[in-house]
């Protein structure tokens, strides 16, 4: 047996070469998983919001149609009690007459763009309608709030 102090080198220990840790692959996998989860959650939130707005859109459509057909009593019935207390029945007729003075008679409305907001447990939906009159078009914004009776009109305005 040869010893190191006798001029011999000790045998080197063999160790297999180390493979580098695949940091890039792990980071890409985690980012891909996070992206996938964000897309899935986003789709679920969008569908939940869309389902929540379908009732509001039905009420908004009814309100716009009743206003355009001069059925102000039916439109007024769609108001929240608070909005009815602030506005007399004649306000809807006044707004509609003003809009028709500039744009002509109501023809129809398009599909609304919608924005949903939930603040302090109160859900509101803002619907923005393109409205066709005989002379030109205008935009009507209807704000609805969710009440115990379903969605009701809280406010509306013509953007003339």
Secondary structure as GFF3:
##gff-version 3
##sequence-region A 1 160
A	DSSP	three_ten_helix	4	6	.	.	.	ID=ss1
A	DSSP	alpha_helix	23	68	.	.	.	ID=ss2
A	DSSP	alpha_helix	72	77	.	.	.	ID=ss3
A	DSSP	alpha_helix	81	86	.	.	.	ID=ss4
A	DSSP	alpha_helix	90	103	.	.	.	ID=ss5
A	DSSP	beta_strand	106	109	.	.	.	ID=ss6
A	DSSP	beta_strand	113	119	.	.	.	ID=ss7
A	DSSP	beta_strand	122	133	.	.	.	ID=ss8
A	DSSP	beta_strand	137	147	.	.	.	ID=ss9
A	DSSP	beta_strand	150	159	.	.	.	ID=ss10
###
